[in-house]
């Protein structure tokens, strides 16, 4: 029960995160060539906030992905090293069965 609750929460966070990125990108694309009314323009303020959201998301994703990739690479290397060292190292694994 607790595992399914955590999974549902993770999916909801992923959806909200994706929606924020998508809506920010869509707003920037739609209003990139607006006619600015000068200082205090509400569209420029919203564009700045959307850009800030995208930059924050970019740094968050890169900050989480790089250590994860490094950790996966280390596990793969350790697993490969263990496999090469542990093949046929015991007398039982070297024994040949002779069945008649």
N, CA and C atoms as an extended XYZ file, in Angstrom:
300
Properties=species:S:1:pos:R:3:atomname:S:1:resname:S:1:resid:I:1 pbc="F F F"
N         0.830       -1.193        0.000 N   UNK     1
C         0.000        0.000        0.000 CA  UNK     1
C         0.873        1.254        0.000 C   UNK     1
N         1.902        1.252        0.817 N   UNK     2
C         2.758        2.420        0.915 CA  UNK     2
C         3.553        2.625       -0.368 C   UNK     2
N         3.962        1.526       -1.017 N   UNK     3
C         4.705        1.619       -2.271 CA  UNK     3
C         3.864        2.230       -3.375 C   UNK     3
N         2.589        1.860       -3.442 N   UNK     4
C         1.719        2.419       -4.478 CA  UNK     4
C         1.425        3.895       -4.207 C   UNK     4
N         1.365        4.271       -2.950 N   UNK     5
C         1.155        5.675       -2.599 CA  UNK     5
C         2.374        6.507       -2.999 C   UNK     5
N         3.561        5.982       -2.741 N   UNK     6
C         4.781        6.688       -3.140 CA  UNK     6
C         4.883        6.799       -4.652 C   UNK     6
N         4.495        5.732       -5.352 N   UNK     7
C         4.533        5.755       -6.809 CA  UNK     7
C         3.549        6.791       -7.352 C   UNK     7
N         2.346        6.846       -6.791 N   UNK     8
C         1.353        7.818       -7.241 CA  UNK     8
C         1.824        9.240       -6.977 C   UNK     8
N         2.442        9.461       -5.837 N   UNK     9
C         2.973       10.783       -5.510 CA  UNK     9
C         4.096       11.164       -6.471 C   UNK     9
N         4.940       10.211       -6.808 N   UNK    10
C         6.026       10.478       -7.754 CA  UNK    10
C         5.483       10.836       -9.133 C   UNK    10
N         4.460       10.141       -9.573 N   UNK    11
C         3.851       10.430      -10.869 CA  UNK    11
C         3.208       11.811      -10.860 C   UNK    11
N         2.549       12.164       -9.759 N   UNK    12
C         1.928       13.490       -9.673 CA  UNK    12
C         2.980       14.592       -9.712 C   UNK    12
N         4.092       14.406       -9.004 N   UNK    13
C         5.170       15.407       -9.016 CA  UNK    13
C         5.757       15.517      -10.412 C   UNK    13
N         5.938       14.388      -11.083 N   UNK    14
C         6.451       14.399      -12.447 CA  UNK    14
C         5.509       15.150      -13.379 C   UNK    14
N         4.217       14.923      -13.249 N   UNK    15
C         3.241       15.612      -14.096 CA  UNK    15
C         3.230       17.120      -13.845 C   UNK    15
N         3.281       17.517      -12.596 N   UNK    16
C         3.295       18.951      -12.282 CA  UNK    16
C         4.567       19.594      -12.800 C   UNK    16
N         5.686       18.931      -12.607 N   UNK    17
C         6.970       19.437      -13.077 CA  UNK    17
C         6.960       19.587      -14.604 C   UNK    17
N         6.451       18.573      -15.301 N   UNK    18
C         6.368       18.620      -16.757 CA  UNK    18
C         5.405       19.706      -17.224 C   UNK    18
N         4.292       19.878      -16.526 N   UNK    19
C         3.323       20.895      -16.884 CA  UNK    19
C         3.901       22.299      -16.729 C   UNK    19
N         4.662       22.531      -15.680 N   UNK    20
C         5.292       23.840      -15.478 CA  UNK    20
C         6.276       24.135      -16.606 C   UNK    20
N         7.084       23.163      -16.959 N   UNK    21
C         8.048       23.360      -18.043 CA  UNK    21
C         7.320       23.605      -19.362 C   UNK    21
N         6.297       22.811      -19.650 N   UNK    22
C         5.567       22.945      -20.902 CA  UNK    22
C         4.848       24.292      -20.989 C   UNK    22
N         4.154       24.684      -19.928 N   UNK    23
C         3.416       25.954      -19.945 CA  UNK    23
C         4.355       27.154      -20.010 C   UNK    23
N         5.483       27.089      -19.318 N   UNK    24
C         6.448       28.182      -19.387 CA  UNK    24
C         7.002       28.318      -20.801 C   UNK    24
N         7.334       27.200      -21.415 N   UNK    25
C         7.838       27.242      -22.793 CA  UNK    25
C         6.786       27.763      -23.748 C   UNK    25
N         5.559       27.325      -23.576 N   UNK    26
C         4.472       27.771      -24.444 CA  UNK    26
C         4.219       29.268      -24.294 C   UNK    26
N         4.265       29.782      -23.082 N   UNK    27
C         4.057       31.213      -22.849 CA  UNK    27
C         5.175       32.035      -23.471 C   UNK    27
N         6.403       31.557      -23.356 N   UNK    28
C         7.530       32.275      -23.954 CA  UNK    28
C         7.402       32.299      -25.474 C   UNK    28
N         7.024       31.180      -26.063 N   UNK    29
C         6.868       31.119      -27.518 CA  UNK    29
C         5.743       32.032      -27.978 C   UNK    29
N         4.639       32.036      -27.260 N   UNK    30
C         3.481       32.832      -27.673 CA  UNK    30
C         3.718       34.335      -27.523 C   UNK    30
N         4.497       34.740      -26.540 N   UNK    31
C         4.654       36.168      -26.263 CA  UNK    31
C         6.070       36.687      -26.511 C   UNK    31
N         6.836       36.000      -27.316 N   UNK    32
C         8.215       36.419      -27.556 CA  UNK    32
C         8.290       37.742      -28.301 C   UNK    32
N         7.317       38.031      -29.154 N   UNK    33
C         7.368       39.257      -29.959 CA  UNK    33
C         6.232       40.222      -29.591 C   UNK    33
N         5.930       40.313      -28.302 N   UNK    34
C         4.869       41.221      -27.874 CA  UNK    34
C         5.337       42.679      -27.955 C   UNK    34
N         4.387       43.574      -27.993 N   UNK    35
C         4.719       45.000      -28.006 CA  UNK    35
C         4.811       45.471      -26.562 C   UNK    35
N         6.026       45.786      -26.160 N   UNK    36
C         6.282       46.172      -24.779 CA  UNK    36
C         5.788       47.600      -24.549 C   UNK    36
N         5.128       47.822      -23.413 N   UNK    37
C         4.610       49.150      -23.084 CA  UNK    37
C         5.594       49.955      -22.245 C   UNK    37
N         6.801       49.432      -22.103 N   UNK    38
C         7.820       50.161      -21.346 CA  UNK    38
C         8.070       49.528      -19.996 C   UNK    38
N         8.484       50.375      -19.066 N   UNK    39
C         8.810       49.883      -17.741 CA  UNK    39
C         7.554       49.407      -17.020 C   UNK    39
N         7.647       48.305      -16.311 N   UNK    40
C         6.502       47.769      -15.583 CA  UNK    40
C         5.575       46.951      -16.463 C   UNK    40
N         6.047       46.488      -17.603 N   UNK    41
C         5.237       45.677      -18.518 CA  UNK    41
C         4.960       44.321      -17.869 C   UNK    41
N         3.694       43.966      -17.767 N   UNK    42
C         3.333       42.720      -17.100 CA  UNK    42
C         3.756       41.499      -17.912 C   UNK    42
N         3.726       41.620      -19.237 N   UNK    43
C         4.140       40.491      -20.069 CA  UNK    43
C         5.638       40.241      -19.912 C   UNK    43
N         6.430       41.307      -19.873 N   UNK    44
C         7.878       41.153      -19.665 CA  UNK    44
C         8.177       40.533      -18.310 C   UNK    44
N         7.413       40.900      -17.300 N   UNK    45
C         7.586       40.327      -15.967 CA  UNK    45
C         7.278       38.833      -15.982 C   UNK    45
N         6.180       38.462      -16.652 N   UNK    46
C         5.820       37.047      -16.753 CA  UNK    46
C         6.843       36.266      -17.567 C   UNK    46
N         7.367       36.883      -18.633 N   UNK    47
C         8.412       36.227      -19.426 CA  UNK    47
C         9.658       35.976      -18.574 C   UNK    47
N        10.017       36.949      -17.749 N   UNK    48
C        11.175       36.781      -16.871 CA  UNK    48
C        10.939       35.646      -15.871 C   UNK    48
N         9.730       35.543      -15.337 N   UNK    49
C         9.406       34.460      -14.406 CA  UNK    49
C         9.457       33.094      -15.097 C   UNK    49
N         8.935       33.036      -16.324 N   UNK    50
C         8.965       31.770      -17.072 CA  UNK    50
C        10.398       31.358      -17.378 C   UNK    50
N        11.230       32.307      -17.760 N   UNK    51
C        12.639       32.008      -18.007 CA  UNK    51
C        13.328       31.545      -16.728 C   UNK    51
N        12.982       32.174      -15.622 N   UNK    52
C        13.543       31.760      -14.333 CA  UNK    52
C        13.125       30.334      -13.994 C   UNK    52
N        11.853       29.982      -14.269 N   UNK    53
C        11.382       28.616      -14.031 CA  UNK    53
C        12.174       27.615      -14.863 C   UNK    53
N        12.391       27.954      -16.135 N   UNK    54
C        13.120       27.037      -17.008 CA  UNK    54
C        14.576       26.892      -16.590 C   UNK    54
N        15.212       27.982      -16.184 N   UNK    55
C        16.598       27.895      -15.739 CA  UNK    55
C        16.720       27.106      -14.434 C   UNK    55
N        15.753       27.274      -13.550 N   UNK    56
C        15.750       26.516      -12.298 CA  UNK    56
C        15.548       25.033      -12.575 C   UNK    56
N        14.625       24.717      -13.471 N   UNK    57
C        14.379       23.317      -13.824 CA  UNK    57
C        15.600       22.705      -14.489 C   UNK    57
N        16.269       23.482      -15.322 N   UNK    58
C        17.462       22.977      -16.001 CA  UNK    58
C        18.569       22.650      -15.011 C   UNK    58
N        18.791       23.539      -14.067 N   UNK    59
C        19.849       23.285      -13.086 CA  UNK    59
C        19.468       22.148      -12.147 C   UNK    59
N        18.187       22.005      -11.846 N   UNK    60
C        17.734       20.920      -10.986 CA  UNK    60
C        17.912       19.580      -11.671 C   UNK    60
N        17.509       19.519      -12.931 N   UNK    61
C        17.613       18.262      -13.670 CA  UNK    61
C        19.066       17.880      -13.875 C   UNK    61
N        19.888       18.832      -14.274 N   UNK    62
C        21.292       18.495      -14.491 CA  UNK    62
C        21.977       18.155      -13.178 C   UNK    62
N        21.561       18.781      -12.107 N   UNK    63
C        22.129       18.475      -10.799 CA  UNK    63
C        21.739       17.097      -10.300 C   UNK    63
N        20.605       16.588      -10.719 N   UNK    64
C        20.155       15.263      -10.294 CA  UNK    64
C        20.594       14.171      -11.259 C   UNK    64
N        20.680       14.496      -12.536 N   UNK    65
C        20.986       13.486      -13.539 CA  UNK    65
C        22.465       13.124      -13.540 C   UNK    65
N        23.333       14.092      -13.415 N   UNK    66
C        24.768       13.811      -13.476 CA  UNK    66
C        25.233       12.863      -12.375 C   UNK    66
N        24.870       13.069      -11.108 N   UNK    67
C        25.276       12.079      -10.100 CA  UNK    67
C        24.637       10.712      -10.318 C   UNK    67
N        23.410       10.689      -10.825 N   UNK    68
C        22.749        9.409      -11.084 CA  UNK    68
C        23.484        8.634      -12.173 C   UNK    68
N        23.892        9.318      -13.243 N   UNK    69
C        24.635        8.659      -14.315 CA  UNK    69
C        25.976        8.165      -13.797 C   UNK    69
N        26.635        8.971      -12.998 N   UNK    70
C        27.917        8.562      -12.427 CA  UNK    70
C        27.751        7.337      -11.527 C   UNK    70
N        26.716        7.324      -10.723 N   UNK    71
C        26.458        6.200       -9.831 CA  UNK    71
C        26.159        4.931      -10.621 C   UNK    71
N        25.376        5.042      -11.677 N   UNK    72
C        25.063        3.884      -12.515 CA  UNK    72
C        26.333        3.350      -13.182 C   UNK    72
N        27.179        4.260      -13.671 N   UNK    73
C        28.428        3.834      -14.307 CA  UNK    73
C        29.334        3.111      -13.308 C   UNK    73
N        29.410        3.603      -12.087 N   UNK    74
C        30.223        2.948      -11.061 CA  UNK    74
C        29.672        1.557      -10.752 C   UNK    74
N        28.354        1.412      -10.628 N   UNK    75
C        27.763        0.104      -10.366 CA  UNK    75
C        28.026       -0.872      -11.508 C   UNK    75
N        27.951       -0.390      -12.737 N   UNK    76
C        28.214       -1.262      -13.887 CA  UNK    76
C        29.664       -1.732      -13.879 C   UNK    76
N        30.599       -0.827      -13.594 N   UNK    77
C        32.007       -1.204      -13.549 CA  UNK    77
C        32.293       -2.187      -12.411 C   UNK    77
N        31.699       -1.952      -11.259 N   UNK    78
C        31.894       -2.866      -10.128 CA  UNK    78
C        31.318       -4.238      -10.451 C   UNK    78
N        30.149       -4.270      -11.065 N   UNK    79
C        29.516       -5.532      -11.435 CA  UNK    79
C        30.371       -6.281      -12.452 C   UNK    79
N        30.911       -5.584      -13.435 N   UNK    80
C        31.771       -6.228      -14.432 CA  UNK    80
C        33.044       -6.767      -13.779 C   UNK    80
N        33.619       -6.030      -12.858 N   UNK    81
C        34.826       -6.476      -12.160 CA  UNK    81
C        34.543       -7.720      -11.325 C   UNK    81
N        33.425       -7.739      -10.623 N   UNK    82
C        33.074       -8.892       -9.795 CA  UNK    82
C        32.840      -10.118      -10.658 C   UNK    82
N        32.190       -9.940      -11.793 N   UNK    83
C        31.937      -11.088      -12.677 CA  UNK    83
C        33.235      -11.680      -13.227 C   UNK    83
N        34.184      -10.843      -13.570 N   UNK    84
C        35.439      -11.375      -14.117 CA  UNK    84
C        36.269      -12.064      -13.042 C   UNK    84
N        36.172      -11.638      -11.819 N   UNK    85
C        36.978      -12.215      -10.744 CA  UNK    85
C        36.350      -13.439      -10.090 C   UNK    85
N        35.041      -13.589      -10.190 N   UNK    86
C        34.394      -14.655       -9.441 CA  UNK    86
C        34.062      -15.879      -10.283 C   UNK    86
N        34.398      -15.911      -11.552 N   UNK    87
C        34.089      -17.075      -12.367 CA  UNK    87
C        35.087      -18.191      -12.091 C   UNK    87
N        34.592      -19.345      -11.768 N   UNK    88
C        35.380      -20.558      -11.577 CA  UNK    88
C        36.531      -20.367      -10.593 C   UNK    88
N        36.210      -19.887       -9.432 N   UNK    89
C        37.265      -19.676       -8.439 CA  UNK    89
C        37.216      -20.694       -7.309 C   UNK    89
N        36.162      -21.486       -7.241 N   UNK    90
C        36.088      -22.479       -6.164 CA  UNK    90
C        36.245      -23.877       -6.748 C   UNK    90
N        36.564      -24.829       -5.900 N   UNK    91
C        36.705      -26.208       -6.361 CA  UNK    91
C        35.385      -26.772       -6.863 C   UNK    91
N        34.295      -26.364       -6.234 N   UNK    92
C        32.981      -26.848       -6.648 CA  UNK    92
C        32.640      -26.323       -8.047 C   UNK    92
N        32.947      -25.073       -8.316 N   UNK    93
C        32.636      -24.534       -9.638 CA  UNK    93
C        33.540      -25.111      -10.711 C   UNK    93
N        34.730      -25.598      -10.320 N   UNK    94
C        35.636      -26.200      -11.283 CA  UNK    94
C        35.369      -27.698      -11.485 C   UNK    94
N        34.575      -28.289      -10.614 N   UNK    95
C        34.321      -29.732      -10.664 CA  UNK    95
C        33.485      -30.089      -11.893 C   UNK    95
N        33.838      -31.178      -12.515 N   UNK    96
C        33.106      -31.691      -13.672 CA  UNK    96
C        32.326      -32.890      -13.211 C   UNK    96
N        31.001      -32.895      -13.471 N   UNK    97
C        30.190      -34.026      -13.080 CA  UNK    97
C        30.278      -35.101      -14.133 C   UNK    97
N        30.509      -36.300      -13.689 N   UNK    98
C        30.556      -37.437      -14.594 CA  UNK    98
C        29.324      -38.316      -14.298 C   UNK    98
N        28.318      -38.183      -15.084 N   UNK    99
C        27.094      -38.951      -14.882 CA  UNK    99
C        27.086      -40.127      -15.855 C   UNK    99
N        26.795      -41.313      -15.353 N   UNK   100
C        26.734      -42.497      -16.220 CA  UNK   100
C        25.305      -42.862      -16.471 C   UNK   100
